[in-house]
């Protein structure tokens, strides 16, 4: 019996990380399988590419967490296969988000002509993604994943699930802490902070069943900060594209850049407000009021009322579930920057 399978004090072997991760990876593979046909469908589905990217990103994140279980080399080979598909969809998703970010930024025939060319590029990128999936790139990545999962986990690599979960989340939290003092003018640094928050969010979501309450309580703030930083990143990407745009007259370029600068300032303000607990509570009150107004304005008829779909923006993802205060005994607005979680006595990397 390996040290990872040492019986608990009650004589029962505690849950192991290997079995949990295997089950989660199979679930994520199903999510990828169910989303891909929407990308290939002839009917327009504005969220298909985004949903496929989220499914693949979650899968790759869990594989990254699981290097110590499956071995770094084999795990990274599988992650790399899925990364090829991610790169193919990346430019397309960037185009979708760019158009939304530039909506209302400026008016005039010059900008409209430029946007028309970008829409043509978007159509070409969409066809390229469809071709890549049809020729089997995604299927090959999934086949490599199945090959990884078919073998049992080496006993000496397996660890207790609770310890694995806490250690993984703590590692992700420390990455956030390392980057959170970045200046808002540092575009690259803010992008790295967004990625760190995203990894923290995914680690909590994917390992939630094995985490204690204090770790799960970090999910809501991680989700909020990821969204704020994602909105900011969209503006930074649009600014870079417009700055380097060919065929866009100087006057139109300056008008759009000025509009984007104003939009960035607004989104920076929203991000900074989240750092202030009072500002975060103010934001929640505003959201509740907005939801109340939306509900009041919704048609009362039950015969198929029209409901607008979610925005096409890159960052729309399922809203994180928040631990109930009655369960946690904690404040309903926990901060993410509390004292480090105790990862347990096993501190192997």
C-alpha positions as CSV (number, residue, x, y, z in Angstrom):
1,X,0.0,0.0,0.0
2,X,1.4,3.4,-1.0
3,X,1.7,6.3,1.4
4,X,-1.1,8.0,-0.6
5,X,-3.5,5.2,0.3
6,X,-2.9,5.2,4.1
7,X,-6.1,4.3,5.9
8,X,-7.8,7.1,7.9
9,X,-8.2,6.8,11.7
10,X,-11.6,5.1,11.2
11,X,-9.9,2.4,9.2
12,X,-11.4,3.5,5.9
13,X,-9.2,4.6,3.0
14,X,-10.0,8.3,2.3
15,X,-11.2,9.2,-1.3
16,X,-8.3,9.4,-3.7
17,X,-7.7,12.2,-6.3
18,X,-7.2,9.8,-9.2
19,X,-10.7,8.4,-9.3
20,X,-12.2,11.9,-8.8
21,X,-10.1,13.5,-11.6
22,X,-10.8,10.6,-14.0
23,X,-14.6,11.1,-13.6
24,X,-14.3,14.8,-14.0
25,X,-12.3,14.5,-17.2
26,X,-14.8,12.1,-18.6
27,X,-17.6,14.6,-17.8
28,X,-15.6,17.4,-19.5
29,X,-15.0,15.2,-22.6
30,X,-18.8,14.8,-22.8
31,X,-19.2,18.5,-22.6
32,X,-16.8,19.0,-25.5
33,X,-18.6,16.3,-27.5
34,X,-22.0,17.9,-27.0
35,X,-20.7,21.4,-27.9
36,X,-18.8,20.6,-31.1
37,X,-22.0,19.9,-33.3
38,X,-23.3,23.4,-32.5
39,X,-20.2,24.8,-34.2
40,X,-20.7,22.7,-37.2
41,X,-24.5,23.3,-37.5
42,X,-25.8,25.5,-40.3
43,X,-28.0,27.4,-38.0
44,X,-26.5,30.4,-36.4
45,X,-25.4,30.0,-32.8
46,X,-23.6,33.0,-31.5
47,X,-22.4,31.2,-28.4
48,X,-21.2,28.0,-29.9
49,X,-17.5,28.9,-30.4
50,X,-17.4,30.4,-26.9
51,X,-19.0,27.4,-25.2
52,X,-16.6,25.0,-27.0
53,X,-13.6,27.1,-25.9
54,X,-14.8,27.1,-22.3
55,X,-15.3,23.3,-22.3
56,X,-11.8,22.7,-23.8
57,X,-10.3,25.3,-21.4
58,X,-11.8,23.6,-18.4
59,X,-10.5,20.3,-19.6
60,X,-7.0,21.6,-20.2
61,X,-7.0,23.3,-16.8
62,X,-7.9,20.1,-15.0
63,X,-5.2,18.2,-16.9
64,X,-2.7,20.8,-15.8
65,X,-3.8,20.4,-12.2
66,X,-3.4,16.6,-12.6
67,X,0.2,16.4,-13.8
68,X,1.3,14.9,-10.5
69,X,-1.3,12.1,-10.9
70,X,-0.8,11.2,-14.6
71,X,2.7,12.4,-15.1
72,X,3.8,15.7,-16.7
73,X,4.9,14.4,-20.1
74,X,1.7,12.4,-21.0
75,X,-0.5,15.1,-19.6
76,X,1.1,17.9,-21.5
77,X,0.9,15.9,-24.8
78,X,-2.9,15.7,-24.4
79,X,-3.1,19.3,-23.3
80,X,-1.2,20.2,-26.4
81,X,-3.5,18.3,-28.7
82,X,-6.5,20.3,-27.4
83,X,-4.5,23.5,-27.5
84,X,-4.3,23.1,-31.3
85,X,-8.1,23.3,-31.5
86,X,-8.1,26.2,-29.1
87,X,-5.7,28.2,-31.2
88,X,-7.9,27.6,-34.3
89,X,-10.9,29.0,-32.5
90,X,-9.0,31.8,-30.8
91,X,-8.8,34.2,-33.8
92,X,-12.5,33.6,-34.6
93,X,-13.6,34.4,-31.0
94,X,-11.4,37.5,-31.0
95,X,-13.3,38.7,-34.1
96,X,-16.6,38.1,-32.5
97,X,-15.7,40.0,-29.4
98,X,-14.0,42.8,-31.3
99,X,-17.2,43.6,-33.2
100,X,-19.1,43.8,-29.9
101,X,-16.5,45.9,-28.2
102,X,-16.4,48.4,-31.1
103,X,-20.2,48.7,-31.3
104,X,-21.1,52.4,-30.8
105,X,-17.4,53.4,-30.6
106,X,-17.7,55.6,-33.6
107,X,-19.8,56.2,-36.7
108,X,-19.0,57.0,-40.3
109,X,-18.5,55.3,-43.7
110,X,-14.8,54.7,-43.2
111,X,-15.3,52.7,-40.0
112,X,-18.2,50.8,-41.5
113,X,-16.2,49.8,-44.5
114,X,-13.4,48.6,-42.3
115,X,-15.8,46.6,-40.1
116,X,-17.3,45.0,-43.3
117,X,-13.8,43.7,-44.2
118,X,-13.4,42.3,-40.7
119,X,-16.8,40.5,-41.0
120,X,-15.5,38.9,-44.2
121,X,-12.4,37.8,-42.2
122,X,-14.6,36.4,-39.5
123,X,-16.5,34.3,-42.0
124,X,-13.3,32.9,-43.4
125,X,-12.1,32.1,-39.9
126,X,-15.4,30.4,-39.1
127,X,-15.0,28.2,-42.2
128,X,-11.5,27.3,-41.2
129,X,-12.6,26.2,-37.7
130,X,-15.3,24.0,-39.2
131,X,-12.9,22.4,-41.6
132,X,-10.4,21.7,-38.8
133,X,-13.1,20.0,-36.7
134,X,-14.5,18.1,-39.7
135,X,-11.0,16.7,-40.6
136,X,-10.7,15.2,-37.1
137,X,-8.4,17.5,-35.1
138,X,-10.8,17.5,-32.1
139,X,-11.5,13.8,-32.4
140,X,-7.7,13.1,-32.3
141,X,-7.3,15.2,-29.2
142,X,-10.2,13.3,-27.5
143,X,-8.7,10.0,-28.6
144,X,-5.4,10.9,-26.8
145,X,-7.4,11.9,-23.7
146,X,-9.1,8.5,-23.7
147,X,-5.8,6.8,-24.0
148,X,-4.5,8.7,-21.0
149,X,-7.6,7.7,-19.0
150,X,-7.7,4.1,-19.9
151,X,-4.8,3.2,-17.7
152,X,-5.1,3.0,-13.9
153,X,-3.4,5.7,-11.9
154,X,0.0,4.6,-10.5
155,X,-0.5,4.1,-6.8
156,X,2.6,6.0,-5.8
157,X,1.2,9.0,-7.8
158,X,-2.2,9.0,-6.2
159,X,-2.9,11.3,-3.3
160,X,-5.8,11.9,-0.9
161,X,-8.5,13.9,-2.7
162,X,-9.0,16.5,0.0
163,X,-5.3,17.2,0.2
164,X,-5.0,17.4,-3.6
165,X,-7.9,19.8,-3.8
166,X,-6.7,22.2,-1.1
167,X,-3.2,22.2,-2.4
168,X,-4.3,22.9,-6.0
169,X,-6.6,25.8,-5.0
170,X,-3.9,27.3,-2.7
171,X,-1.4,27.1,-5.5
172,X,-3.8,29.0,-7.8
173,X,-4.6,31.6,-5.1
174,X,-0.9,32.3,-4.6
175,X,-0.6,33.0,-8.3
176,X,-3.3,35.6,-7.9
177,X,-1.6,37.2,-4.9
178,X,1.7,37.4,-6.7
179,X,0.1,39.5,-9.5
180,X,-2.7,41.4,-7.9
181,X,-0.7,44.6,-7.2
182,X,-0.1,45.2,-10.9
183,X,-0.8,48.7,-12.2
184,X,-4.0,49.1,-14.3
185,X,-1.9,50.7,-17.0
186,X,0.1,47.5,-17.4
187,X,-1.8,45.8,-20.2
188,X,0.3,42.6,-20.1
189,X,0.3,42.4,-16.3
190,X,-3.5,42.8,-16.2
191,X,-3.8,40.0,-18.7
192,X,-1.7,37.7,-16.6
193,X,-3.8,38.6,-13.6
194,X,-7.0,37.7,-15.5
195,X,-5.5,34.3,-16.4
196,X,-4.6,33.7,-12.8
197,X,-8.1,34.5,-11.6
198,X,-9.5,32.3,-14.3
199,X,-7.3,29.4,-13.1
200,X,-8.4,30.0,-9.5
201,X,-12.0,30.0,-10.5
202,X,-11.8,26.8,-12.5
203,X,-9.8,25.0,-9.8
204,X,-12.5,25.8,-7.3
205,X,-15.4,24.9,-9.7
206,X,-13.8,21.6,-10.8
207,X,-12.8,20.5,-7.3
208,X,-15.7,22.0,-5.3
209,X,-17.0,18.6,-4.1
210,X,-13.7,18.0,-2.3
211,X,-13.1,21.5,-0.9
212,X,-13.9,22.9,2.5
213,X,-16.2,25.8,2.9
214,X,-13.4,28.4,3.2
215,X,-12.0,27.4,-0.2
216,X,-15.3,27.4,-1.9
217,X,-16.1,30.8,-0.5
218,X,-13.4,32.2,-2.9
219,X,-15.4,31.3,-6.0
220,X,-17.6,34.3,-6.2
221,X,-14.9,37.0,-5.9
222,X,-12.7,35.0,-8.3
223,X,-15.6,35.0,-10.8
224,X,-16.3,38.7,-10.4
225,X,-12.6,39.7,-10.8
226,X,-12.2,37.4,-13.9
227,X,-15.2,39.1,-15.5
228,X,-14.0,42.7,-14.7
229,X,-10.5,41.9,-16.0
230,X,-12.0,40.1,-19.1
231,X,-14.0,43.2,-20.0
232,X,-10.9,45.3,-19.6
233,X,-8.9,42.9,-21.8
234,X,-11.5,43.1,-24.5
235,X,-10.9,46.9,-24.7
236,X,-7.1,46.5,-24.7
237,X,-7.3,44.0,-27.6
238,X,-9.6,46.3,-29.6
239,X,-7.2,49.2,-28.9
240,X,-4.3,47.2,-30.3
241,X,-6.2,46.1,-33.4
242,X,-7.4,49.7,-34.2
243,X,-3.9,51.1,-33.6
244,X,-2.4,48.7,-36.1
245,X,-5.4,48.6,-38.5
246,X,-4.6,49.1,-42.2
247,X,-7.1,50.8,-44.4
248,X,-8.6,52.9,-41.6
249,X,-8.2,56.6,-42.1
250,X,-6.4,58.5,-39.4
251,X,-9.4,60.6,-38.4
252,X,-11.6,57.5,-37.9
253,X,-8.8,55.8,-36.1
254,X,-8.4,58.6,-33.6
255,X,-12.2,58.8,-33.0
256,X,-12.4,55.1,-32.2
257,X,-9.3,55.2,-30.0
258,X,-10.7,58.1,-28.0
259,X,-14.0,56.2,-27.5
260,X,-12.1,53.0,-26.5
261,X,-10.0,55.1,-24.0
262,X,-13.2,56.3,-22.4
263,X,-14.6,52.8,-22.2
264,X,-11.4,51.5,-20.7
265,X,-11.5,54.2,-18.0
266,X,-15.1,53.1,-17.1
267,X,-14.1,49.4,-16.9
268,X,-11.0,50.2,-14.8
269,X,-13.3,52.1,-12.4
270,X,-15.5,49.0,-12.1
271,X,-12.5,46.8,-11.5
272,X,-11.1,49.1,-8.8
273,X,-14.5,49.3,-7.2
274,X,-14.4,45.5,-6.6
275,X,-11.2,46.0,-4.6
276,X,-13.1,48.1,-2.2
277,X,-15.6,46.1,-0.1
278,X,-18.0,49.0,0.1
279,X,-17.7,49.4,-3.7
280,X,-18.4,45.7,-4.2
281,X,-21.6,45.9,-2.1
282,X,-22.6,49.0,-4.1
283,X,-22.2,47.0,-7.3
284,X,-24.3,44.1,-5.9
285,X,-27.1,46.6,-5.0
286,X,-27.0,48.0,-8.5
287,X,-27.2,44.6,-10.0
288,X,-30.2,43.7,-7.8
289,X,-32.0,46.9,-8.9
290,X,-31.2,46.2,-12.5
291,X,-32.7,42.6,-12.2
292,X,-35.8,44.1,-10.5
293,X,-36.3,46.5,-13.4
294,X,-35.8,43.8,-16.0
295,X,-38.2,41.5,-14.3
296,X,-40.8,44.3,-14.0
297,X,-40.4,45.1,-17.7
298,X,-40.8,41.5,-18.8
299,X,-44.1,40.6,-20.6
300,X,-46.6,38.9,-18.4
301,X,-47.8,36.6,-21.2
302,X,-46.9,32.9,-20.8
303,X,-47.1,32.2,-24.5
304,X,-43.5,32.0,-25.5
305,X,-42.3,35.4,-24.3
306,X,-39.2,36.7,-26.0
307,X,-36.1,36.6,-23.9
308,X,-32.9,38.1,-25.2
309,X,-29.9,35.8,-25.1
310,X,-26.6,36.4,-23.4
311,X,-24.2,38.9,-24.9
312,X,-21.7,37.6,-27.4
313,X,-18.8,38.8,-25.3
314,X,-15.9,36.5,-24.6
315,X,-16.4,36.4,-20.9
316,X,-19.9,35.2,-20.5
317,X,-19.8,32.0,-18.5
318,X,-22.2,30.3,-16.1
319,X,-22.6,32.3,-12.9
320,X,-20.7,30.8,-10.0
321,X,-22.8,29.2,-7.2
322,X,-22.2,31.0,-3.9
323,X,-22.0,29.0,-0.6
324,X,-25.1,29.8,1.5
325,X,-24.4,31.8,4.6
326,X,-26.3,29.3,6.6
327,X,-23.8,26.7,5.5
328,X,-20.7,28.7,5.9
329,X,-21.4,30.9,8.8
330,X,-19.3,33.4,6.9
331,X,-19.9,36.8,5.4
332,X,-21.9,36.6,2.1
333,X,-19.2,38.7,0.5
334,X,-15.9,36.9,1.2
335,X,-12.7,38.4,-0.1
336,X,-10.2,36.3,-2.0
337,X,-7.2,37.7,-0.2
338,X,-7.6,36.1,3.2
339,X,-4.9,34.0,4.9
340,X,-3.5,31.1,2.8
341,X,-5.3,27.8,3.0
342,X,-3.5,25.1,4.8
343,X,-2.6,22.7,2.0
344,X,-1.9,19.8,4.5
345,X,1.3,18.2,5.5
346,X,2.1,16.8,2.0
347,X,3.8,19.7,0.2
348,X,5.1,17.8,-2.8
349,X,5.0,19.8,-6.0
